[in-house]
Amino acid sequence: MSDITIRRATADDSRRLTRLVRGSRAYRGDYAAMVEGYQVGGPYIEHHPVFVAVDGGGDGDGGGSGKVLGFYALLVDGAGAGAGGEAELDLTFVADEAQGLGIGRLLMEHMVGQAGAAGVGSVKVVAHPPAEEFYLRTGAVRTGTVPPSGHVHWERPELRYDVA
């Protein structure tokens, strides 16, 4: 794998990020309904801090700035930026073929840095149950459980990253 860069996503990344979400192995079987028809839209990308990890070695997936290996989206609206409030990690995905290479860890380190730069004190994560261990390994602490609601028929772990 070539050099990995983390950059701000643009609306032009919408199709690639949507494809990554919908194709994720983590959302097969019982969890498939969570990503069916899901779209990471251009307006969402432009409104929220969304960052992508790309392989600088070439395109490989239909875009013009390297193969997308993963991404995250941070919600800071209403987080009390500048006052140590709490942001929320809305999305985190690593391409199936890039898992286990440290991409997710790089993205979470970057996310904590961005949250700190925004002035928030912590980042809340309501995790996909199979991803809980990943978040714990990258510095999050478990704070509780979110009960089933709506079209989500299972409990989800709630975690938090403290931002230094």
VEXDREN-2710 file (C-alpha; in Angstrom, 1 decimal):
% VEXDREN-2710
k/r/px/py/pz
1/MET/0.0/0.0/0.0
2/SER/1.3/3.5/-0.9
3/ASP/1.2/6.6/1.3
4/ILE/-2.0/7.1/3.0
5/THR/-3.5/10.6/3.3
6/ILE/-6.4/11.8/5.3
7/ARG/-8.2/14.7/3.6
8/ARG/-11.5/16.5/3.9
9/ALA/-14.2/14.9/1.8
10/THR/-16.0/16.8/-0.9
11/ALA/-19.4/16.3/-2.4
12/ASP/-17.6/14.6/-5.3
13/ASP/-16.8/11.8/-2.9
14/SER/-20.4/11.0/-2.3
15/ARG/-20.7/8.0/-4.6
16/ARG/-17.5/6.4/-3.4
17/LEU/-18.5/6.8/0.3
18/THR/-22.0/5.5/-0.3
19/ARG/-20.5/2.5/-2.1
20/LEU/-18.2/1.8/0.8
21/VAL/-21.1/1.9/3.3
22/ARG/-23.5/-0.2/1.3
23/GLY/-20.8/-2.8/0.5
24/SER/-19.5/-3.2/4.0
25/ARG/-19.3/-6.9/5.2
26/ALA/-20.1/-5.7/8.7
27/TYR/-23.7/-5.0/7.6
28/ARG/-24.7/-8.3/6.2
29/GLY/-27.4/-10.6/7.6
30/ASP/-29.4/-9.1/10.5
31/TYR/-27.7/-5.7/10.0
32/ALA/-28.3/-5.3/6.3
33/ALA/-31.3/-3.2/6.7
34/MET/-29.2/-0.5/8.3
35/VAL/-27.3/0.3/5.1
36/GLU/-29.9/-0.7/2.5
37/GLY/-30.5/2.4/0.4
38/TYR/-28.2/4.5/2.6
39/GLN/-26.6/7.5/0.9
40/VAL/-23.7/9.7/2.0
41/GLY/-25.0/12.8/0.2
42/GLY/-23.1/15.8/-1.0
43/PRO/-24.9/18.3/1.2
44/TYR/-24.2/16.1/4.3
45/ILE/-20.5/16.0/3.3
46/GLU/-20.3/19.7/2.8
47/HIS/-22.1/20.5/6.1
48/HIS/-20.3/18.1/8.5
49/PRO/-16.6/17.4/9.0
50/VAL/-16.2/14.3/6.9
51/PHE/-12.7/13.0/6.3
52/VAL/-11.4/10.2/4.0
53/ALA/-8.3/8.1/4.1
54/VAL/-7.0/7.6/0.6
55/ASP/-4.2/5.6/-0.9
56/GLY/-2.1/8.0/-2.8
57/GLY/-1.0/5.2/-5.1
58/GLY/-3.7/5.7/-7.7
59/ASP/-7.5/5.8/-8.2
60/GLY/-8.8/2.3/-8.3
61/ASP/-12.4/3.2/-7.5
62/GLY/-13.7/5.7/-10.0
63/GLY/-12.6/8.9/-8.3
64/GLY/-9.8/11.2/-9.0
65/SER/-7.8/11.4/-5.8
66/GLY/-6.7/7.9/-4.7
67/LYS/-8.6/4.9/-3.6
68/VAL/-10.8/5.5/-0.6
69/LEU/-9.8/3.2/2.2
70/GLY/-12.1/4.6/4.9
71/PHE/-13.8/7.6/6.2
72/TYR/-15.5/9.2/9.3
73/ALA/-18.1/11.9/9.8
74/LEU/-18.2/14.0/12.9
75/LEU/-21.2/15.9/14.1
76/VAL/-20.2/19.1/15.9
77/ASP/-23.4/21.2/15.4
78/GLY/-24.7/22.1/18.9
79/ALA/-21.8/20.4/20.6
80/GLY/-20.8/23.6/22.5
81/ALA/-17.8/24.1/20.3
82/GLY/-15.3/26.2/22.3
83/ALA/-17.1/25.3/25.5
84/GLY/-15.9/21.7/25.9
85/GLY/-19.2/20.2/24.8
86/GLU/-19.8/16.8/23.2
87/ALA/-19.7/16.0/19.5
88/GLU/-20.9/12.7/18.0
89/LEU/-19.1/10.3/15.6
90/ASP/-21.9/9.7/13.1
91/LEU/-20.2/7.3/10.6
92/THR/-17.0/5.3/10.5
93/PHE/-16.2/2.9/7.7
94/VAL/-13.0/1.1/6.6
95/ALA/-13.1/-0.7/3.3
96/ASP/-13.2/-4.5/3.8
97/GLU/-9.9/-5.0/2.0
98/ALA/-8.2/-2.3/4.1
99/GLN/-9.3/-3.7/7.5
100/GLY/-6.5/-4.7/9.8
101/LEU/-4.0/-2.3/8.2
102/GLY/-4.3/0.5/10.8
103/ILE/-6.5/2.7/8.7
104/GLY/-9.3/2.8/11.3
105/ARG/-6.8/3.7/14.0
106/LEU/-5.4/6.6/11.8
107/LEU/-9.0/7.8/11.2
108/MET/-9.8/7.8/15.0
109/GLU/-6.6/9.6/15.9
110/HIS/-7.5/12.2/13.2
111/MET/-11.1/12.5/14.5
112/VAL/-9.9/13.2/18.1
113/GLY/-7.6/15.9/16.7
114/GLN/-10.4/17.5/14.7
115/ALA/-12.7/17.4/17.7
116/GLY/-10.1/19.1/19.8
117/ALA/-9.6/21.7/17.2
118/ALA/-13.4/22.3/17.2
119/GLY/-13.2/22.9/21.0
120/VAL/-15.3/19.9/22.1
121/GLY/-14.4/17.9/25.2
122/SER/-15.6/14.5/24.1
123/VAL/-17.0/12.5/21.2
124/LYS/-20.0/10.2/21.7
125/VAL/-20.2/7.0/19.7
126/VAL/-23.3/4.8/19.3
127/ALA/-21.6/1.8/17.8
128/HIS/-22.5/-1.0/15.5
129/PRO/-22.3/-3.9/18.0
130/PRO/-19.5/-5.8/16.1
131/ALA/-17.4/-2.6/16.1
132/GLU/-17.4/-2.1/19.8
133/GLU/-14.0/-3.7/20.3
134/PHE/-12.4/-1.6/17.6
135/TYR/-13.6/1.6/19.4
136/LEU/-12.3/0.3/22.7
137/ARG/-8.9/-0.5/21.2
138/THR/-8.6/3.0/19.8
139/GLY/-9.2/4.8/23.1
140/ALA/-13.0/5.0/23.6
141/VAL/-14.6/4.0/26.9
142/ARG/-18.0/2.4/27.2
143/THR/-20.6/4.6/28.8
144/GLY/-23.8/2.6/28.4
145/THR/-26.2/0.9/26.1
146/VAL/-28.7/2.4/23.7
147/PRO/-31.9/0.3/23.6
148/PRO/-33.6/-0.8/20.4
149/SER/-35.7/1.8/18.6
150/GLY/-37.3/2.3/15.2
151/HIS/-35.9/0.0/12.6
152/VAL/-33.0/-0.9/14.9
153/HIS/-34.0/-4.1/16.8
154/TRP/-30.9/-4.6/18.9
155/GLU/-29.1/-2.8/21.7
156/ARG/-26.1/-0.7/20.7
157/PRO/-23.0/0.1/22.8
158/GLU/-22.6/3.7/23.7
159/LEU/-18.9/4.9/24.0
160/ARG/-17.0/8.1/24.4
161/TYR/-13.6/9.4/23.3
162/ASP/-12.2/12.0/25.7
163/VAL/-10.5/14.8/23.8
164/ALA/-7.3/16.1/25.4
END
